[in-house]
Amino acid sequence: MRRDLLLLAEMIQAAERAHQLTSGLTLEELQDDQLRTESLLWNFTVLGEAATQLPGDIRDRFPDIPWQQPARLRNRIVHGYWSIDLEILHTTATDQLPRTTASPQPEPSQDATGSGAGPAAPTSTPRQPQPASARTQRHR
């Protein structure tokens, strides 16, 4: 369970960073900023890798989240970087990620009778990750 929470926290942090990297930028400005573009690629890679490592029962509890999309995007970045459409990354980071990370609600589990009285959803949410600068300072 702890690993699941860490993976979810990594996904949230990567999604938030991707959004921050593109917030207020046009596609042209992003294309002209190689460092920002590479950072965006890295965060989408982290997001996709964490999504592939989440157990199926966690993914099943949040059916509205398109779990396969981050994994597919990660594979495209890692294995076919020359064919990345930066416009898709920009749109995903600015429009889609904020909606996905807003507040996903698990679907109630169904028991054998279909009454929905299955296991309760976890009541705690992953702790918000600290900014990289705070983590770096803590480990010095």
The first five atom37 places (N, CA, C, CB, O) and aatype in JSON, in Angstrom:
{
  "aatype": [12, 1, 1, 3, 10, 10, 10, 10, 0, 6, 12, 9, 5, 0, 0, 6, 1, 0, 8, 5, 10, 16, 15, 7, 10, 16, 10, 6, 6, 10, 5, 3, 3, 5, 10, 1, 16, 6, 15, 10, 10, 17, 2, 13, 16, 19, 10, 7, 6, 0, 0, 16, 5, 10, 14, 7, 3, 9, 1, 3, 1, 13, 14, 3, 9, 14, 17, 5, 5, 14, 0, 1, 10, 1, 2, 1, 9, 19, 8, 7, 18, 17, 15, 9, 3, 10, 6, 9, 10, 8, 16, 16, 0, 16, 3, 5, 10, 14, 1, 16, 16, 0, 15, 14, 5, 14, 6, 14, 15, 5, 3, 0, 16, 7, 15, 7, 0, 7, 14, 0, 0, 14, 16, 15, 16, 14, 1, 5, 14, 5, 14, 0, 15, 0, 1, 16, 5, 1, 8, 1],
  "atom_mask": [
    [1, 1, 1, 1, 1],
    [1, 1, 1, 1, 1],
    [1, 1, 1, 1, 1],
    [1, 1, 1, 1, 1],
    [1, 1, 1, 1, 1],
    [1, 1, 1, 1, 1],
    [1, 1, 1, 1, 1],
    [1, 1, 1, 1, 1],
    [1, 1, 1, 1, 1],
    [1, 1, 1, 1, 1],
    [1, 1, 1, 1, 1],
    [1, 1, 1, 1, 1],
    [1, 1, 1, 1, 1],
    [1, 1, 1, 1, 1],
    [1, 1, 1, 1, 1],
    [1, 1, 1, 1, 1],
    [1, 1, 1, 1, 1],
    [1, 1, 1, 1, 1],
    [1, 1, 1, 1, 1],
    [1, 1, 1, 1, 1],
    [1, 1, 1, 1, 1],
    [1, 1, 1, 1, 1],
    [1, 1, 1, 1, 1],
    [1, 1, 1, 0, 1],
    [1, 1, 1, 1, 1],
    [1, 1, 1, 1, 1],
    [1, 1, 1, 1, 1],
    [1, 1, 1, 1, 1],
    [1, 1, 1, 1, 1],
    [1, 1, 1, 1, 1],
    [1, 1, 1, 1, 1],
    [1, 1, 1, 1, 1],
    [1, 1, 1, 1, 1],
    [1, 1, 1, 1, 1],
    [1, 1, 1, 1, 1],
    [1, 1, 1, 1, 1],
    [1, 1, 1, 1, 1],
    [1, 1, 1, 1, 1],
    [1, 1, 1, 1, 1],
    [1, 1, 1, 1, 1],
    [1, 1, 1, 1, 1],
    [1, 1, 1, 1, 1],
    [1, 1, 1, 1, 1],
    [1, 1, 1, 1, 1],
    [1, 1, 1, 1, 1],
    [1, 1, 1, 1, 1],
    [1, 1, 1, 1, 1],
    [1, 1, 1, 0, 1],
    [1, 1, 1, 1, 1],
    [1, 1, 1, 1, 1],
    [1, 1, 1, 1, 1],
    [1, 1, 1, 1, 1],
    [1, 1, 1, 1, 1],
    [1, 1, 1, 1, 1],
    [1, 1, 1, 1, 1],
    [1, 1, 1, 0, 1],
    [1, 1, 1, 1, 1],
    [1, 1, 1, 1, 1],
    [1, 1, 1, 1, 1],
    [1, 1, 1, 1, 1],
    [1, 1, 1, 1, 1],
    [1, 1, 1, 1, 1],
    [1, 1, 1, 1, 1],
    [1, 1, 1, 1, 1],
    [1, 1, 1, 1, 1],
    [1, 1, 1, 1, 1],
    [1, 1, 1, 1, 1],
    [1, 1, 1, 1, 1],
    [1, 1, 1, 1, 1],
    [1, 1, 1, 1, 1],
    [1, 1, 1, 1, 1],
    [1, 1, 1, 1, 1],
    [1, 1, 1, 1, 1],
    [1, 1, 1, 1, 1],
    [1, 1, 1, 1, 1],
    [1, 1, 1, 1, 1],
    [1, 1, 1, 1, 1],
    [1, 1, 1, 1, 1],
    [1, 1, 1, 1, 1],
    [1, 1, 1, 0, 1],
    [1, 1, 1, 1, 1],
    [1, 1, 1, 1, 1],
    [1, 1, 1, 1, 1],
    [1, 1, 1, 1, 1],
    [1, 1, 1, 1, 1],
    [1, 1, 1, 1, 1],
    [1, 1, 1, 1, 1],
    [1, 1, 1, 1, 1],
    [1, 1, 1, 1, 1],
    [1, 1, 1, 1, 1],
    [1, 1, 1, 1, 1],
    [1, 1, 1, 1, 1],
    [1, 1, 1, 1, 1],
    [1, 1, 1, 1, 1],
    [1, 1, 1, 1, 1],
    [1, 1, 1, 1, 1],
    [1, 1, 1, 1, 1],
    [1, 1, 1, 1, 1],
    [1, 1, 1, 1, 1],
    [1, 1, 1, 1, 1],
    [1, 1, 1, 1, 1],
    [1, 1, 1, 1, 1],
    [1, 1, 1, 1, 1],
    [1, 1, 1, 1, 1],
    [1, 1, 1, 1, 1],
    [1, 1, 1, 1, 1],
    [1, 1, 1, 1, 1],
    [1, 1, 1, 1, 1],
    [1, 1, 1, 1, 1],
    [1, 1, 1, 1, 1],
    [1, 1, 1, 1, 1],
    [1, 1, 1, 1, 1],
    [1, 1, 1, 1, 1],
    [1, 1, 1, 0, 1],
    [1, 1, 1, 1, 1],
    [1, 1, 1, 0, 1],
    [1, 1, 1, 1, 1],
    [1, 1, 1, 0, 1],
    [1, 1, 1, 1, 1],
    [1, 1, 1, 1, 1],
    [1, 1, 1, 1, 1],
    [1, 1, 1, 1, 1],
    [1, 1, 1, 1, 1],
    [1, 1, 1, 1, 1],
    [1, 1, 1, 1, 1],
    [1, 1, 1, 1, 1],
    [1, 1, 1, 1, 1],
    [1, 1, 1, 1, 1],
    [1, 1, 1, 1, 1],
    [1, 1, 1, 1, 1],
    [1, 1, 1, 1, 1],
    [1, 1, 1, 1, 1],
    [1, 1, 1, 1, 1],
    [1, 1, 1, 1, 1],
    [1, 1, 1, 1, 1],
    [1, 1, 1, 1, 1],
    [1, 1, 1, 1, 1],
    [1, 1, 1, 1, 1],
    [1, 1, 1, 1, 1],
    [1, 1, 1, 1, 1]
  ],
  "atom_positions": [
    [[0.83, -1.19, 0.0], [0.0, 0.0, 0.0], [0.88, 1.26, 0.0], [-0.94, 0.0, 1.21], [0.56, 2.22, -0.69]],
    [[1.95, 1.26, 0.75], [2.83, 2.42, 0.81], [3.41, 2.72, -0.57], [3.97, 2.2, 1.83], [3.49, 3.88, -0.98]],
    [[3.82, 1.69, -1.3], [4.38, 1.87, -2.64], [3.33, 2.48, -3.57], [4.89, 0.52, -3.22], [3.65, 3.33, -4.4]],
    [[2.08, 2.03, -3.44], [1.01, 2.58, -4.27], [0.85, 4.08, -4.02], [-0.32, 1.85, -3.98], [0.69, 4.85, -4.96]],
    [[0.9, 4.47, -2.76], [0.78, 5.89, -2.44], [1.96, 6.69, -2.98], [0.68, 6.08, -0.93], [1.79, 7.82, -3.45]],
    [[3.15, 6.11, -2.93], [4.33, 6.78, -3.48], [4.21, 6.95, -5.0], [5.61, 6.0, -3.14], [4.55, 8.0, -5.54]],
    [[3.72, 5.91, -5.67], [3.54, 6.01, -7.11], [2.5, 7.07, -7.47], [3.13, 4.65, -7.69], [2.69, 7.86, -8.39]],
    [[1.39, 7.09, -6.73], [0.36, 8.1, -6.97], [0.9, 9.5, -6.71], [-0.88, 7.83, -6.09], [0.6, 10.43, -7.47]],
    [[1.68, 9.65, -5.66], [2.27, 10.95, -5.35], [3.23, 11.38, -6.46], [3.0, 10.91, -4.0], [3.25, 12.56, -6.83]],
    [[4.01, 10.46, -6.99], [4.92, 10.77, -8.1], [4.13, 11.2, -9.34], [5.81, 9.55, -8.43], [4.53, 12.12, -10.05]],
    [[3.02, 10.52, -9.58], [2.2, 10.86, -10.73], [1.61, 12.27, -10.57], [1.08, 9.83, -10.9], [1.63, 13.06, -11.51]],
    [[1.1, 12.56, -9.4], [0.52, 13.88, -9.15], [1.58, 14.95, -9.3], [-0.11, 13.94, -7.75], [1.35, 15.99, -9.93]],
    [[2.74, 14.7, -8.71], [3.83, 15.69, -8.77], [4.28, 15.9, -10.22], [5.02, 15.24, -7.91], [4.48, 17.05, -10.63]],
    [[4.44, 14.84, -10.98], [4.87, 14.98, -12.38], [3.82, 15.72, -13.2], [5.14, 13.58, -13.0], [4.16, 16.55, -14.04]],
    [[2.56, 15.43, -12.96], [1.48, 16.11, -13.68], [1.45, 17.6, -13.33], [0.12, 15.47, -13.35], [1.29, 18.44, -14.21]],
    [[1.61, 17.91, -12.06], [1.62, 19.32, -11.65], [2.82, 20.06, -12.23], [1.64, 19.43, -10.12], [2.7, 21.21, -12.65]],
    [[3.96, 19.4, -12.25], [5.16, 20.04, -12.83], [4.98, 20.27, -14.32], [6.41, 19.17, -12.57], [5.35, 21.32, -14.84]],
    [[4.41, 19.29, -15.01], [4.17, 19.45, -16.45], [3.25, 20.64, -16.69], [3.56, 18.15, -17.05], [3.47, 21.43, -17.62]],
    [[2.24, 20.76, -15.87], [1.32, 21.89, -16.01], [2.05, 23.21, -15.72], [0.12, 21.73, -15.06], [1.87, 24.19, -16.45]],
    [[2.86, 23.24, -14.67], [3.6, 24.46, -14.34], [4.56, 24.86, -15.46], [4.38, 24.26, -13.04], [4.73, 26.04, -15.74]],
    [[5.17, 23.87, -16.1], [6.12, 24.15, -17.17], [5.48, 24.8, -18.38], [6.81, 22.88, -17.59], [6.13, 25.52, -19.13]],
    [[4.2, 24.55, -18.58], [3.52, 25.08, -19.76], [2.55, 26.21, -19.44], [2.77, 23.97, -20.46], [2.03, 26.86, -20.34]],
    [[2.31, 26.44, -18.18], [1.34, 27.45, -17.77], [1.73, 28.83, -18.3], [1.22, 27.48, -16.24], [2.83, 29.32, -18.04]],
    [[0.83, 29.44, -19.02], [1.07, 30.78, -19.55], [1.95, 30.83, -20.78], [0.0, 0.0, 0.0], [2.23, 31.91, -21.29]],
    [[2.38, 29.68, -21.28], [3.24, 29.66, -22.47], [2.45, 29.25, -23.7], [4.42, 28.69, -22.26], [1.58, 28.38, -23.64]],
    [[2.76, 29.89, -24.8], [2.21, 29.44, -26.07], [3.03, 28.25, -26.55], [2.22, 30.6, -27.13], [4.12, 27.97, -26.04]],
    [[2.5, 27.56, -27.53], [3.24, 26.44, -28.11], [4.56, 26.91, -28.7], [2.4, 25.75, -29.19], [5.58, 26.23, -28.57]],
    [[4.56, 28.06, -29.33], [5.78, 28.6, -29.94], [6.84, 28.9, -28.88], [5.47, 29.86, -30.75], [8.02, 28.65, -29.09]],
    [[6.41, 29.45, -27.75], [7.36, 29.74, -26.67], [7.95, 28.45, -26.11], [6.68, 30.55, -25.54], [9.14, 28.39, -25.78]],
    [[7.13, 27.44, -25.99], [7.61, 26.15, -25.51], [8.61, 25.55, -26.5], [6.44, 25.18, -25.29], [9.65, 25.02, -26.11]],
    [[8.3, 25.64, -27.78], [9.2, 25.1, -28.81], [10.56, 25.8, -28.8], [8.57, 25.24, -30.19], [11.58, 25.19, -29.12]],
    [[10.58, 27.06, -28.42], [11.83, 27.83, -28.39], [12.64, 27.61, -27.11], [11.52, 29.3, -28.55], [13.78, 28.08, -27.02]],
    [[12.08, 26.92, -26.14], [12.75, 26.73, -24.84], [13.11, 25.26, -24.67], [11.84, 27.22, -23.67], [12.31, 24.47, -24.17]],
    [[14.32, 24.91, -25.08], [14.74, 23.51, -25.07], [14.77, 22.93, -23.67], [16.11, 23.38, -25.71], [14.35, 21.79, -23.46]],
    [[15.25, 23.69, -22.7], [15.32, 23.19, -21.33], [13.93, 22.88, -20.78], [16.03, 24.22, -20.43], [13.73, 21.84, -20.15]],
    [[13.0, 23.76, -21.03], [11.63, 23.55, -20.57], [11.0, 22.35, -21.28], [10.77, 24.82, -20.81], [10.3, 21.55, -20.66]],
    [[11.26, 22.24, -22.57], [10.73, 21.11, -23.35], [11.27, 19.79, -22.83], [11.07, 21.27, -24.84], [10.52, 18.82, -22.67]],
    [[12.57, 19.73, -22.55], [13.16, 18.5, -22.04], [12.64, 18.17, -20.65], [14.69, 18.62, -22.01], [12.44, 17.0, -20.32]],
    [[12.41, 19.17, -19.84], [11.83, 18.94, -18.52], [10.4, 18.42, -18.64], [11.85, 20.24, -17.69], [9.99, 17.54, -17.88]],
    [[9.66, 18.95, -19.58], [8.3, 18.47, -19.83], [8.32, 17.0, -20.25], [7.61, 19.33, -20.91], [7.52, 16.2, -19.77]],
    [[9.23, 16.66, -21.14], [9.37, 15.26, -21.57], [9.7, 14.36, -20.38], [10.46, 15.13, -22.65], [9.14, 13.27, -20.26]],
    [[10.59, 14.81, -19.52], [10.95, 14.03, -18.34], [9.74, 13.79, -17.44], [12.07, 14.73, -17.55], [9.52, 12.66, -16.99]],
    [[8.97, 14.82, -17.19], [7.82, 14.67, -16.3], [6.75, 13.76, -16.89], [7.22, 16.02, -15.99], [6.11, 13.01, -16.16]],
    [[6.55, 13.82, -18.2], [5.61, 12.87, -18.82], [6.16, 11.45, -18.75], [5.34, 13.27, -20.28], [5.38, 10.5, -18.64]],
    [[7.47, 11.29, -18.82], [8.07, 9.96, -18.7], [7.86, 9.4, -17.29], [9.58, 10.02, -19.02], [7.5, 8.24, -17.14]],
    [[8.08, 10.23, -16.27], [7.85, 9.81, -14.88], [6.39, 9.46, -14.67], [8.28, 10.93, -13.9], [6.08, 8.44, -14.05]],
    [[5.5, 10.28, -15.17], [4.07, 10.04, -15.04], [3.68, 8.7, -15.66], [3.27, 11.18, -15.7], [2.95, 7.92, -15.05]],
    [[4.16, 8.44, -16.86], [3.83, 7.19, -17.54], [4.44, 5.97, -16.88], [0.0, 0.0, 0.0], [3.8, 4.92, -16.8]],
    [[5.66, 6.09, -16.41], [6.31, 4.96, -15.74], [5.57, 4.59, -14.46], [7.78, 5.29, -15.43], [5.34, 3.42, -14.19]],
    [[5.21, 5.6, -13.67], [4.48, 5.33, -12.43], [3.11, 4.7, -12.73], [4.29, 6.64, -11.62], [2.66, 3.82, -12.01]],
    [[2.46, 5.17, -13.8], [1.15, 4.62, -14.16], [1.24, 3.14, -14.51], [0.55, 5.4, -15.34], [0.34, 2.37, -14.2]],
    [[2.33, 2.75, -15.16], [2.47, 1.33, -15.53], [2.74, 0.45, -14.33], [3.59, 1.16, -16.56], [2.46, -0.75, -14.36]],
    [[3.29, 1.01, -13.26], [3.63, 0.21, -12.09], [2.51, 0.11, -11.06], [4.84, 0.78, -11.44], [2.61, -0.67, -10.11]],
    [[1.45, 0.89, -11.24], [0.33, 0.8, -10.3], [-0.39, -0.53, -10.47], [-0.66, 1.98, -10.52], [-0.62, -0.98, -11.6]],
    [[-0.74, -1.17, -9.37], [-1.48, -2.44, -9.48], [-2.87, -2.22, -10.08], [-1.6, -3.1, -8.1], [-3.44, -1.14, -9.98]],
    [[-3.39, -3.26, -10.71], [-4.68, -3.2, -11.37], [-5.82, -2.81, -10.44], [0.0, 0.0, 0.0], [-6.75, -2.12, -10.86]],
    [[-5.77, -3.24, -9.19], [-6.88, -2.9, -8.28], [-6.95, -1.4, -8.01], [-6.73, -3.65, -6.96], [-8.04, -0.86, -7.81]],
    [[-5.82, -0.73, -8.01], [-5.82, 0.73, -7.83], [-6.4, 1.39, -9.08], [-4.38, 1.26, -7.56], [-7.25, 2.28, -8.98]],
    [[-5.96, 0.95, -10.24], [-6.48, 1.52, -11.49], [-7.98, 1.26, -11.61], [-5.74, 0.92, -12.7], [-8.72, 2.12, -12.11]],
    [[-8.44, 0.1, -11.17], [-9.86, -0.23, -11.25], [-10.72, 0.66, -10.36], [-10.07, -1.68, -10.85], [-11.89, 0.89, -10.66]],
    [[-10.15, 1.17, -9.29], [-10.91, 2.02, -8.37], [-11.15, 3.42, -8.93], [-10.2, 2.13, -7.04], [-12.02, 4.14, -8.45]],
    [[-10.39, 3.79, -9.95], [-10.52, 5.11, -10.57], [-10.73, 4.92, -12.08], [-9.26, 5.99, -10.28], [-9.84, 5.25, -12.87]],
    [[-11.88, 4.41, -12.47], [-12.09, 4.07, -13.89], [-12.14, 5.28, -14.82], [-13.37, 3.3, -14.02], [-12.0, 5.13, -16.03]],
    [[-12.35, 6.47, -14.28], [-12.42, 7.66, -15.13], [-11.05, 8.17, -15.54], [-13.17, 8.75, -14.41], [-10.95, 9.03, -16.42]],
    [[-10.0, 7.67, -14.94], [-8.65, 8.09, -15.3], [-8.14, 7.18, -16.42], [-7.69, 8.04, -14.06], [-8.16, 5.96, -16.28]],
    [[-7.7, 7.77, -17.52], [-7.21, 6.97, -18.64], [-5.77, 6.48, -18.38], [-7.26, 7.79, -19.95], [-4.82, 7.05, -18.91]],
    [[-5.63, 5.45, -17.59], [-4.32, 4.98, -17.12], [-3.37, 4.6, -18.25], [-4.5, 3.79, -16.21], [-2.16, 4.77, -18.12]],
    [[-3.9, 4.1, -19.35], [-3.02, 3.65, -20.44], [-2.4, 4.8, -21.21], [-3.8, 2.77, -21.39], [-1.33, 4.64, -21.79]],
    [[-3.05, 5.95, -21.23], [-2.52, 7.07, -22.01], [-1.15, 7.55, -21.52], [-3.49, 8.22, -21.95], [-0.26, 7.74, -22.35]],
    [[-0.94, 7.74, -20.21], [0.41, 8.15, -19.78], [1.46, 7.1, -20.12], [0.43, 8.43, -18.28], [2.59, 7.45, -20.47]],
    [[1.1, 5.83, -20.03], [2.06, 4.76, -20.34], [2.41, 4.77, -21.83], [1.48, 3.39, -19.94], [3.57, 4.61, -22.2]],
    [[1.41, 4.97, -22.67], [1.66, 5.03, -24.12], [2.52, 6.25, -24.48], [0.33, 5.08, -24.9], [3.42, 6.17, -25.31]],
    [[2.21, 7.36, -23.84], [2.99, 8.58, -24.1], [4.43, 8.39, -23.64], [2.35, 9.79, -23.4], [5.36, 8.82, -24.32]],
    [[4.61, 7.77, -22.49], [5.96, 7.49, -21.98], [6.73, 6.64, -22.98], [5.89, 6.78, -20.62], [7.89, 6.91, -23.26]],
    [[6.09, 5.61, -23.5], [6.76, 4.73, -24.46], [7.12, 5.49, -25.74], [5.86, 3.53, -24.8], [8.18, 5.26, -26.32]],
    [[6.25, 6.39, -26.16], [6.53, 7.18, -27.36], [7.73, 8.09, -27.13], [5.3, 8.01, -27.76], [8.58, 8.24, -28.0]],
    [[7.79, 8.69, -25.94], [8.91, 9.57, -25.61], [10.22, 8.79, -25.54], [8.65, 10.3, -24.28], [11.23, 9.2, -26.11]],
    [[10.19, 7.68, -24.83], [11.42, 6.92, -24.59], [11.91, 6.18, -25.83], [11.19, 5.92, -23.47], [13.11, 6.1, -26.07]],
    [[10.98, 5.65, -26.63], [11.4, 4.8, -27.75], [11.29, 5.47, -29.12], [10.59, 3.56, -27.75], [11.77, 4.92, -30.11]],
    [[10.66, 6.63, -29.18], [10.51, 7.27, -30.48], [10.5, 8.77, -30.37], [0.0, 0.0, 0.0], [9.61, 9.44, -30.89]],
    [[11.51, 9.31, -29.68], [11.53, 10.73, -29.37], [11.5, 11.62, -30.61], [12.75, 11.04, -28.56], [11.05, 12.77, -30.53]],
    [[11.94, 11.13, -31.74], [11.97, 11.95, -32.96], [10.57, 12.17, -33.52], [12.85, 11.3, -34.01], [10.38, 13.0, -34.41]],
    [[9.6, 11.44, -33.01], [8.24, 11.58, -33.53], [7.28, 12.17, -32.5], [7.72, 10.23, -34.01], [6.08, 11.91, -32.56]],
    [[7.78, 12.93, -31.56], [6.96, 13.55, -30.52], [6.32, 14.81, -31.08], [7.8, 13.86, -29.25], [7.0, 15.66, -31.67]],
    [[5.02, 14.93, -30.9], [4.3, 16.14, -31.3], [4.19, 17.04, -30.08], [2.88, 15.8, -31.9], [3.42, 16.76, -29.16]],
    [[4.97, 18.11, -30.07], [5.01, 19.0, -28.92], [3.66, 19.66, -28.66], [6.08, 20.07, -29.13], [3.34, 20.02, -27.53]],
    [[2.87, 19.82, -29.69], [1.54, 20.4, -29.52], [0.66, 19.49, -28.65], [0.87, 20.64, -30.89], [-0.12, 19.97, -27.83]],
    [[0.79, 18.19, -28.83], [0.03, 17.25, -28.01], [0.47, 17.35, -26.55], [0.2, 15.8, -28.53], [-0.36, 17.35, -25.65]],
    [[1.78, 17.43, -26.32], [2.28, 17.56, -24.95], [1.81, 18.86, -24.31], [3.82, 17.49, -24.93], [1.4, 18.88, -23.15]],
    [[1.85, 19.94, -25.07], [1.42, 21.24, -24.57], [-0.07, 21.2, -24.2], [1.68, 22.34, -25.61], [-0.45, 21.64, -23.12]],
    [[-0.89, 20.68, -25.09], [-2.33, 20.6, -24.83], [-2.62, 19.69, -23.64], [-3.08, 20.08, -26.07], [-3.46, 20.01, -22.8]],
    [[-1.93, 18.57, -23.58], [-2.13, 17.64, -22.46], [-1.78, 18.3, -21.14], [-1.3, 16.37, -22.66], [-2.52, 18.2, -20.17]],
    [[-0.63, 18.98, -21.11], [-0.16, 19.61, -19.86], [-1.04, 20.78, -19.44], [1.27, 20.07, -20.02], [-1.27, 20.98, -18.24]],
    [[-1.52, 21.55, -20.39], [-2.28, 22.74, -20.03], [-3.76, 22.46, -19.82], [-2.12, 23.8, -21.09], [-4.39, 23.1, -18.98]],
    [[-4.33, 21.51, -20.55], [-5.78, 21.29, -20.5], [-6.2, 20.01, -19.8], [-6.32, 21.28, -21.88], [-7.14, 20.02, -18.99]],
    [[-5.53, 18.91, -20.09], [-6.0, 17.62, -19.6], [-5.49, 17.25, -18.21], [-5.59, 16.55, -20.56], [-6.25, 16.75, -17.38]],
    [[-4.22, 17.5, -17.94], [-3.66, 17.1, -16.64], [-4.33, 17.79, -15.45], [-2.18, 17.39, -16.61], [-4.6, 17.13, -14.45]],
    [[-4.62, 19.08, -15.52], [-5.27, 19.71, -14.36], [-6.62, 19.07, -14.03], [-5.46, 21.19, -14.62], [-6.98, 18.95, -12.86]],
    [[-7.37, 18.65, -15.05], [-8.66, 17.99, -14.8], [-8.46, 16.61, -14.19], [-9.47, 17.87, -16.1], [-9.24, 16.19, -13.33]],
    [[-7.44, 15.9, -14.63], [-7.2, 14.54, -14.15], [-6.73, 14.53, -12.71], [-6.18, 13.84, -15.03], [-7.11, 13.65, -11.94]],
    [[-5.9, 15.49, -12.33], [-5.34, 15.49, -10.98], [-6.2, 16.25, -9.99], [-3.96, 16.08, -11.0], [-5.88, 16.29, -8.8]],
    [[-7.29, 16.85, -10.45], [-8.13, 17.68, -9.57], [-8.55, 16.92, -8.32], [-9.36, 18.17, -10.32], [-8.19, 17.32, -7.21]],
    [[-9.3, 15.86, -8.47], [-9.75, 15.09, -7.32], [-10.47, 13.84, -7.78], [-10.67, 15.94, -6.42], [-11.7, 13.78, -7.76]],
    [[-9.71, 12.82, -8.21], [-10.38, 11.61, -8.67], [-11.1, 10.92, -7.53], [-9.36, 10.65, -9.31], [-10.6, 10.85, -6.41]],
    [[-12.3, 10.42, -7.82], [-13.1, 9.72, -6.82], [-13.17, 8.25, -7.19], [-14.51, 10.33, -6.71], [-13.54, 7.91, -8.31]],
    [[-12.82, 7.37, -6.25], [-12.91, 5.94, -6.56], [-14.35, 5.52, -6.72], [-12.24, 5.12, -5.47], [-15.25, 6.06, -6.07]],
    [[-14.56, 4.54, -7.58], [-15.88, 3.97, -7.74], [-16.09, 2.94, -6.64], [-16.06, 3.34, -9.15], [-15.16, 2.2, -6.34]],
    [[-17.28, 2.87, -6.04], [-17.48, 1.88, -4.98], [-17.3, 0.47, -5.51], [-18.88, 2.04, -4.36], [-17.7, 0.16, -6.63]],
    [[-16.69, -0.37, -4.7], [-16.48, -1.75, -5.08], [-17.8, -2.51, -5.01], [-15.42, -2.42, -4.19], [-18.65, -2.21, -4.18]],
    [[-17.95, -3.47, -5.87], [-19.14, -4.3, -5.87], [-18.83, -5.6, -5.16], [-19.65, -4.56, -7.31], [-17.81, -6.23, -5.42]],
    [[-19.71, -6.01, -4.26], [-19.52, -7.32, -3.65], [-20.21, -8.36, -4.54], [-20.08, -7.35, -2.18], [-20.7, -8.02, -5.61]],
    [[-20.25, -9.59, -4.11], [-20.81, -10.67, -4.92], [-22.27, -10.43, -5.27], [-20.67, -11.98, -4.19], [-22.73, -10.92, -6.3]],
    [[-23.02, -9.69, -4.45], [-24.43, -9.44, -4.72], [-24.63, -8.2, -5.58], [-25.19, -9.28, -3.42], [-25.74, -7.92, -6.02]],
    [[-23.54, -7.46, -5.84], [-23.65, -6.25, -6.65], [-24.21, -5.07, -5.88], [0.0, 0.0, 0.0], [-24.66, -4.1, -6.48]],
    [[-24.19, -5.16, -4.55], [-24.8, -4.1, -3.75], [-23.89, -2.9, -3.54], [-25.21, -4.65, -2.43], [-24.34, -1.87, -3.02]],
    [[-22.64, -3.01, -3.93], [-21.73, -1.89, -3.74], [-21.19, -1.81, -2.33], [0.0, 0.0, 0.0], [-20.6, -0.8, -1.95]],
    [[-21.37, -2.85, -1.54], [-20.92, -2.83, -0.16], [-19.54, -3.43, -0.02], [-21.9, -3.58, 0.72], [-19.21, -3.99, 1.02]],
    [[-18.74, -3.31, -1.04], [-17.39, -3.86, -1.01], [-16.47, -3.03, -0.13], [0.0, 0.0, 0.0], [-16.94, -2.19, 0.63]],
    [[-15.17, -3.26, -0.23], [-14.21, -2.54, 0.61], [-14.34, -1.03, 0.41], [-12.79, -3.0, 0.3], [-14.6, -0.54, -0.68]],
    [[-14.14, -0.33, 1.49], [-14.24, 1.13, 1.46], [-13.02, 1.72, 0.77], [-14.37, 1.71, 2.88], [-11.94, 1.13, 0.76]],
    [[-13.22, 2.88, 0.2], [-12.12, 3.6, -0.44], [-11.17, 4.09, 0.64], [-12.64, 4.78, -1.3], [-11.61, 4.36, 1.76]],
    [[-9.89, 4.22, 0.34], [-8.97, 4.75, 1.34], [-9.4, 6.16, 1.74], [-7.52, 4.75, 0.81], [-9.78, 6.97, 0.9]],
    [[-9.32, 6.43, 3.03], [-9.74, 7.73, 3.51], [-8.62, 8.75, 3.46], [-10.26, 7.62, 4.92], [-8.88, 9.95, 3.51]],
    [[-7.39, 8.3, 3.35], [-6.29, 9.25, 3.27], [-5.86, 9.39, 1.82], [-5.1, 8.8, 4.15], [-5.95, 8.44, 1.03]],
    [[-5.39, 10.57, 1.47], [-4.87, 10.81, 0.14], [-3.37, 10.97, 0.25], [-5.52, 12.06, -0.51], [-2.85, 11.27, 1.33]],
    [[-2.65, 10.76, -0.85], [-1.2, 10.9, -0.77], [-0.83, 12.31, -0.33], [-0.55, 10.58, -2.13], [-1.45, 13.29, -0.73]],
    [[0.19, 12.39, 0.51], [0.7, 13.67, 0.96], [1.23, 14.42, -0.25], [1.8, 13.5, 2.05], [1.87, 13.83, -1.12]],
    [[0.96, 15.7, -0.3], [1.46, 16.5, -1.42], [2.98, 16.52, -1.38], [0.89, 17.95, -1.37], [3.57, 16.83, -0.35]],
    [[3.62, 16.18, -2.49], [5.08, 16.18, -2.53], [5.63, 17.58, -2.33], [5.58, 15.59, -3.85], [5.01, 18.57, -2.72]],
    [[6.8, 17.64, -1.73], [7.48, 18.92, -1.53], [8.17, 19.32, -2.81], [8.48, 18.84, -0.37], [8.53, 18.46, -3.61]],
    [[8.37, 20.61, -3.01], [9.16, 21.04, -4.17], [10.56, 20.45, -4.12], [9.23, 22.58, -4.23], [11.08, 20.15, -3.04]],
    [[11.15, 20.28, -5.28], [12.48, 19.67, -5.35], [13.48, 20.42, -4.49], [12.98, 19.62, -6.8], [14.36, 19.8, -3.9]],
    [[13.37, 21.75, -4.41], [14.33, 22.52, -3.63], [14.22, 22.17, -2.15], [14.11, 24.03, -3.84], [15.24, 22.13, -1.45]],
    [[13.02, 21.91, -1.65], [12.84, 21.54, -0.25], [13.43, 20.16, 0.02], [11.35, 21.57, 0.14], [14.04, 19.94, 1.07]],
    [[13.24, 19.22, -0.92], [13.8, 17.9, -0.72], [15.31, 17.94, -0.76], [13.28, 16.92, -1.76], [15.96, 17.25, 0.03]],
    [[15.89, 18.73, -1.64], [17.34, 18.84, -1.76], [17.93, 19.41, -0.48], [17.73, 19.72, -2.96], [18.93, 18.89, 0.02]],
    [[17.33, 20.44, 0.07], [17.83, 21.05, 1.28], [17.75, 20.09, 2.46], [17.06, 22.32, 1.58], [18.64, 20.08, 3.3]],
    [[16.7, 19.31, 2.53], [16.51, 18.38, 3.62], [17.59, 17.3, 3.64], [15.13, 17.74, 3.53], [17.99, 16.83, 4.71]],
    [[18.08, 16.9, 2.46], [19.03, 15.8, 2.39], [20.49, 16.25, 2.47], [18.82, 15.05, 1.13], [21.4, 15.43, 2.34]],
    [[20.71, 17.51, 2.68], [22.1, 18.0, 2.76], [22.7, 17.76, 4.1], [22.18, 19.46, 2.43], [23.86, 18.11, 4.33]]
  ]
}
